[in-house]
Amino acid sequence: MSIYYRNSVVLNSYPEIDLDVMRELLFKIAKDHNKHIKRLEINIMNDTKILKWNKIILNHDYYTDTISMNYAEDKELIEADILLSLDRIIENARKNKCSVGNEFFRITIHSMLHLIGYQDDSNENKTKMRKKEDEYLIKVSFT
């Protein structure tokens, strides 16, 4: 039952990003959906690296803010990797007129919701997912 961060030193310029708070929130999201986190690794990278992984993993030739991969065979477990592009998160924050911390939490929550089974492949599903993201952002005082 562990959550690891890779390359988190890049977040030092953003004191509003509290990784301990994020860790607790991810455990709460899992628990709320009757899931158990066996292992979750969150890899923070730049656009160049996430583009490379997006091509390899999903055969997509474009930038993305996150890629989520759950390797667990048991549907109640999360044994996964989340890849996050800090460049995309910063750009999204600028476009959405919110803090980088808010966007970091939103995208990480979004990734976790994908691991749990939420989809954003239609307008209806996007709306459901956005409401759930907002619900969890409020719990950590990002609105």
Backbone as a ProteinNet text record, in pm:
[ID]
protein_1_A
[PRIMARY]
MSIYYRNSVVLNSYPEIDLDVMRELLFKIAKDHNKHIKRLEINIMNDTKILKWNKIILNHDYYTDTISMNYAEDKELIEADILLSLDRIIENARKNKCSVGNEFFRITIHSMLHLIGYQDDSNENKTKMRKKEDEYLIKVSFT
[TERTIARY]
84.7	0	89.7	129.4	222.1	200.3	232.2	229.7	367.3	427.5	560	552.9	638.2	652	792	801.8	931.6	945.1	1061.8	1094.5	1013.4	975.2	893.6	971.5	1103.2	1184.2	1144.8	1091.3	1050.1	932.9	868	753.5	794.4	923.8	970.7	931.7	910.3	870.5	722.4	650.7	505.4	470.2	489.5	468.2	324	228.3	88.8	63.1	161.4	147.1	204.9	117.8	157	136.9	246.7	238.1	182.9	200.7	140.6	-11.5	-62.2	-207.1	-258.7	-183.2	-223.5	-229.3	-129.2	-123.9	-248.2	-280.6	-398.9	-527	-535.1	-653.1	-666.7	-556.6	-561.8	-608.6	-561.2	-609.9	-760.2	-806.3	-948.8	-1031.8	-985.4	-1057.9	-1069.4	-959.6	-962.3	-1063.1	-1056	-1146.1	-1292.4	-1319.8	-1456.5	-1514.6	-1427.5	-1471.7	-1441.8	-1421.1	-1396	-1276.6	-1172.9	-1048.4	-937.7	-834.7	-718.4	-593.5	-515.7	-391.4	-281.9	-238.9	-126.6	4.5	12.4	128.3	84.8	120.6	91.3	215.7	267.9	384.3	342.4	370	336.2	466.2	478.2	598.6	572.1	647.5	631.7	739.5	696.4	790.7	756	833.9	807.4	731.6	698.1	623.7	696.9	827.5	905.7	894.1	906.7	900.7	759.9	657.8	522.1	478.7	525.7	497.5	556.5	678.3	743	658.2	615.4	534.7	396.9	338.9	208.5	216.7	327.2	348.2	365.7	447.4	477.3	355.3	289.7	182.7	49.6	13.7	-118.9	-116.9	3.1	17.6	-45.1	-34.7	-84.8	34.6	31.6	141.9	103.8	73.1	41.4	67.4	83.1	104.2	-22	-3.7	-115.9	-72.3	-168.6	-133.2	-108.7	-172.7	-157.6	-182.2	-116.3	-140.7	-151.4	-255.7	-278.2	-279.1	-207	-199.3	-213.5	-317.5	-337.5	-301.8	-210.1	-161.7	-227.7	-308.6	-368	-470.4	-464	-564.3	-691.2	-675.7	-789.3	-851.6	-979.7	-1049.4	-1060.2	-1039.1	-1046.5	-911.7	-807	-672.9	-629	-545.5	-476.8	-328.2	-267.8	-123.8	-85	-45	-48	64	74.6	160.7	74.9	105.5	47	163.6	156	254.3	189.7	257.8	205.6	304.9	255.2	340.2	324.4	430	426	408.8	466.6	449.2	301.5	229.3	85.4	6.8	43.2	-28.1	-12	107.5	131.1	50.5	50.3	-26.4	-176.6	-225.8	-368.6	-406.2	-319.5	-346.3	-358.8	-269.4	-274.4	-406.3	-443.1	-566.5	-690.7	-689.1	-805.8	-807	-704.1	-692.6	-702.3	-622.2	-615.3	-468.7	-442	-303.4	-250.7	-119.3	-55.9	-90.4	-97.8	-135.2	-274.1	-369.1	-505.9	-506.6	-437.5	-436.8	-362.3	-254.5	-182.2	-275.1	-347.3	-441	-551.3	-607.1	-715.6	-669.7	-553.8	-506.4	-471.1	-416.8	-384.9	-513.8	-612.6	-744	-804.3	-798.6	-850.7	-786.2	-655.6	-582.6	-630.3	-646.3	-692.8	-832.7	-918.4	-1053.9	-1050.3	-957.2	-941	-901.5	-809.5	-766.4	-881.4	-974.2	-1089.4	-1193.9	-1192.7	-1286.6	-1368	-1351.3	-1422.1	-1365.4	-1453.1	-1412.8	-1453	-1383.7	-1419.2	-1432.1	-1493.8	-1505	-1630.9	-1713.6	-1833.8	-1857.4	-1940.3	-1970.1	-2033.6	-2121.7	-2187	-2084.6	-1994	-1890.6	-1792.7	-1760.1	-1671.6	-1734.7	-1864.3	-1936.1	-1934.6	-1960.7	-1957.8	-1819.4	-1718.1	-1582.1	-1543.2	-1581	-1549.3	-1617.1	-1739.7	-1809.9	-1736.6	-1689.3	-1616.8	-1483.3	-1414.2	-1289.2	-1315.9	-1421.3	-1456.3	-1487.3	-1557	-1591.4	-1465.2	-1363	-1239.5	-1151.7	-1154.4	-1077.6	-1126	-1255.7	-1312.7	-1258.4	-1239	-1188.9	-1048	-971.8	-836.5	-826.3	-940.2	-950.4	-909.6	-913.4	-897.9	-1035.8	-1077.3	-1209.2	-1199.3
-116.9	0	123.8	165.7	277.2	363	491.1	587.1	651.6	646.8	704.2	817.3	915.4	1024.5	1018.2	1031.3	1040.9	1181.1	1238.2	1371.8	1482.3	1460.5	1560.4	1687.6	1683.6	1802.9	1917.4	1885.9	1990.4	2072.5	2022.5	2092.4	2192.7	2202.4	2291.7	2437.2	2477.6	2615.6	2640.8	2536.8	2547.3	2500.9	2588.8	2547.5	2506.1	2545.4	2507.1	2359.8	2292.7	2150.3	2070.8	2021.5	1942.1	1794.7	1725.3	1586	1493.9	1528.7	1448.3	1460.2	1580.4	1600.8	1524.4	1531.4	1458.8	1309.4	1257.6	1114.1	1072.5	1148.9	1117.1	1124.3	1221.4	1234.7	1115.5	1069.5	953.2	828.3	809.9	697.1	711.1	833.9	857	825.6	870.8	843.6	693.2	621.5	475.8	413.6	453.3	398.7	429.3	551.9	590.9	504.5	443.6	360.7	211.8	177	37.5	-23.7	57.6	11.7	16.5	-61.3	-65.1	-35.4	62.1	94.4	0.5	-86.1	-174.4	-100.1	-35.3	45.5	147.7	271.2	378.4	464.5	474.4	558.2	674.1	795.6	916.3	975.2	976.7	1023.9	1162.1	1260.3	1397.4	1423.5	1467	1483.3	1604.6	1627.9	1739.3	1690.6	1785	1750.9	1652.2	1669.5	1581.9	1436.6	1414.1	1276.1	1218.7	1297.8	1241.4	1216.1	1299	1274.4	1140.3	1114.8	986	870	881.1	773.5	763.8	876.3	874.4	800.2	817.9	745.5	596.3	562.4	421.6	347.4	407.2	337.3	341.7	460.5	478.4	502.5	508.1	536.1	671.3	768.3	904	997	1076.6	1167.2	1310.7	1330.6	1464.8	1471.5	1595.5	1617.2	1584.5	1542.5	1518.5	1557	1582.8	1618.9	1496.7	1384.3	1265.1	1137	1032.8	896.5	810.4	729	641.4	496.8	411.8	269.9	184.3	104	12.3	-128.8	-191.5	-324.3	-436.2	-400.8	-501	-585.9	-713.6	-803.9	-803.5	-782.9	-775.8	-637	-629.6	-502	-416.2	-475.7	-399.6	-336.7	-371.5	-321.3	-214.9	-126.4	-31.7	-58.4	-101.6	-122.3	-54.6	73.3	157.4	259.4	317.4	431.9	545.3	664.8	786.5	870.4	912.1	1002.3	1139.5	1241.5	1378.1	1468.7	1553.5	1654.5	1785.7	1827.4	1955	2069.6	2057.7	2161.6	2180.4	2070.3	2077	2131.3	2090.4	2137.5	2288.6	2339.2	2484.3	2556	2502.6	2562.9	2559	2445	2433.8	2536	2552.4	2648.4	2789.7	2823.1	2954.9	2972.5	2872.2	2878.2	2883.3	2806.5	2797.4	2904	2988.8	3097.1	3045.4	2942.8	2886.8	2866.7	2831	2808.7	2676.5	2666.9	2542.1	2431.8	2467.2	2369.4	2312.5	2400.3	2356	2260.2	2297.8	2214.5	2083.5	2086.9	1964	1867.3	1918.7	1833.5	1782.3	1870.4	1828.5	1716.4	1733	1633	1502	1510	1387.8	1317	1393.3	1335.9	1272.2	1344.5	1295	1159.6	1151.9	1028	914.1	945.2	844	795.8	887.4	848.8	755.5	778.9	686	547.9	543.2	413.6	338.8	413.3	354	305	364.1	318.2	427.8	551.7	661.8	682.8	721.5	750.9	893.2	950.6	1084.4	1085.5	977.6	957	1016.1	1081.6	1147.9	1272.5	1362.8	1484.1	1449.8	1351	1308.8	1256.1	1171.2	1116.4	1223.7	1317	1427.8	1510.7	1535.3	1613.3	1540	1409.7	1329.6	1333.1	1319.9	1316.8	1452.9	1559.5	1694.8	1722.2	1678	1695.2	1621.1	1502.4	1424.1	1490.8	1542.7	1616	1734.6	1810.8	1927.3	1886.5	1775.5	1725	1701.3	1642.3	1614.4	1738	1829.1	1953.2	2035.1	2036.1	2109.5	2054.1	1923.9	1860.3	1905.9	1956.1	2004.3	2155.4	2222.2	2368.7	2431.7	2353.1	2411.3	2417.4	2534.9	2548.6	2625.1
0	0	0	-121.3	-125.7	-249.6	-233.5	-343	-348.8	-466.2	-486.5	-588.4	-571.3	-667.7	-727.2	-858	-926.1	-983.4	-966	-1016.9	-949.8	-826.7	-756.3	-725.4	-737.3	-710.5	-803.8	-921.3	-1014.7	-960.3	-856.6	-798.1	-690.7	-660.5	-553.6	-576.2	-698.7	-728.9	-701.4	-663.8	-642.7	-501.7	-402.4	-262.8	-232	-317.7	-293.8	-325	-385.9	-416.4	-300.9	-216.5	-100.4	-135.4	-158.5	-202.2	-94	32.2	139.8	136.2	112.6	100	-21.5	-132.1	-253.1	-227.2	-157.9	-125.9	-45.9	57.1	138.7	56.5	-31.3	-116.7	-211.3	-267.1	-356.8	-282.4	-158.2	-78	-52.3	-26.4	-2.2	-126.5	-241.7	-366.5	-387.4	-367.5	-383.1	-286	-160.5	-58.4	-91.2	-136.2	-171.6	-282.6	-362.1	-474	-450.7	-323.1	-284.2	-357.2	-372.6	-434.3	-330	-353	-264	-346.9	-303.3	-373.2	-325.1	-413.2	-382.9	-409.2	-527.1	-563.7	-667.7	-643.5	-738.5	-750.8	-871.5	-896.2	-985.7	-938.5	-1013.5	-1066.6	-1197.2	-1265	-1323.5	-1277	-1323	-1427.5	-1545.6	-1656.4	-1740	-1844.3	-1934	-2057.7	-2145.9	-2267.6	-2356.7	-2371.2	-2459	-2414.6	-2284.4	-2233.4	-2242.4	-2209.4	-2213.7	-2358.1	-2451.4	-2593.3	-2636.2	-2593.8	-2624.5	-2571.7	-2445.4	-2386.2	-2451.2	-2490.3	-2555.5	-2689.3	-2760.6	-2886.6	-2860.9	-2760.2	-2731.8	-2677.3	-2579.4	-2508.4	-2583.5	-2633	-2692.5	-2843.6	-2900.8	-3042.5	-3080.6	-2989.5	-3012.1	-3031.1	-3136.4	-3165.5	-3128.2	-3000.1	-2951.7	-2801.6	-2754	-2611.4	-2533.9	-2410.9	-2321.1	-2180.2	-2094.4	-1957	-1870.9	-1904.9	-1821.5	-1900.1	-1854.9	-1901.6	-1776.1	-1768.8	-1652.5	-1698.5	-1625.9	-1661.4	-1536.7	-1530.6	-1418.5	-1464.8	-1394.4	-1431.4	-1350.5	-1253	-1163.6	-1238.5	-1214.9	-1272.4	-1187.7	-1059.6	-966.7	-978.3	-1014.6	-1036.9	-911.5	-794.2	-669.7	-632.7	-707.9	-677.6	-777.1	-727.7	-814.3	-798.2	-905.8	-914.5	-1044.8	-1034.5	-1153.6	-1159.7	-1278.8	-1303.4	-1356.9	-1311.8	-1366.5	-1417.6	-1543	-1601.1	-1611.3	-1561.4	-1564.3	-1635.2	-1724.1	-1787.4	-1711.8	-1644.8	-1574.6	-1673.9	-1792.8	-1894.9	-1930.4	-1950.3	-1983.3	-1865.2	-1744.4	-1625.1	-1611.9	-1634.1	-1627.3	-1735	-1856.1	-1965.9	-1937.6	-1887.9	-1852.2	-1745.4	-1646.5	-1538.2	-1595.5	-1687.5	-1750.9	-1827.7	-1907.9	-1987.2	-1898.3	-1790.4	-1701.9	-1592.5	-1593	-1494.8	-1350.6	-1324.7	-1189.5	-1154.6	-1031.6	-989.8	-1045.9	-1054.5	-1096.7	-996.5	-868.6	-766.5	-790.1	-820	-849	-967.7	-1073.6	-1194	-1170	-1093.1	-1059.4	-985.7	-886.4	-813	-905.4	-990.2	-1079.5	-1172.6	-1233.8	-1329.9	-1259.2	-1140.6	-1065.7	-1023.8	-978.8	-946.1	-1071.4	-1181.6	-1309.9	-1344.4	-1328.1	-1356.2	-1266.8	-1139.2	-1043.8	-1080.5	-1120.5	-1160.9	-1282.2	-1375.2	-1487.8	-1436.3	-1340.2	-1286.3	-1219.6	-1164.4	-1096.6	-1196.3	-1316.2	-1418.6	-1485.3	-1441.9	-1506.9	-1647	-1738.7	-1876.8	-1911	-2007.7	-2054.3	-2206.7	-2257.7	-2400.9	-2462.7	-2382.5	-2432.6	-2348.1	-2396.8	-2320.4	-2186.1	-2184.7	-2060.3	-1959.9	-2006.4	-1917.6	-1872.5	-1961	-1923	-1811.7	-1823.6	-1721.5	-1587.8	-1588.9	-1465.8	-1402.3	-1485.5	-1435.1	-1377.5	-1444.7	-1398.1	-1263.6	-1247.6	-1119.2	-1007.9	-1038.1	-938.5	-905.3	-1006.3	-982.1	-888.7	-919.2	-836.9	-693.5	-677.9	-544.7	-461.2	-522.8	-449.6	-435	-531.9	-518.9	-400	-377.6	-264.6	-132.7	-127.3	-3.3	33	-65.6	-37.7	-58.8	-53	-58.3	-190.8	-299.1	-432.1	-493.2	-535.3	-598.3	-727.5
[MASK]
+++++++++++++++++++++++++++++++++++++++++++++++++++++++++++++++++++++++++++++++++++++++++++++++++++++++++++++++++++++++++++++++++++++++++++++++

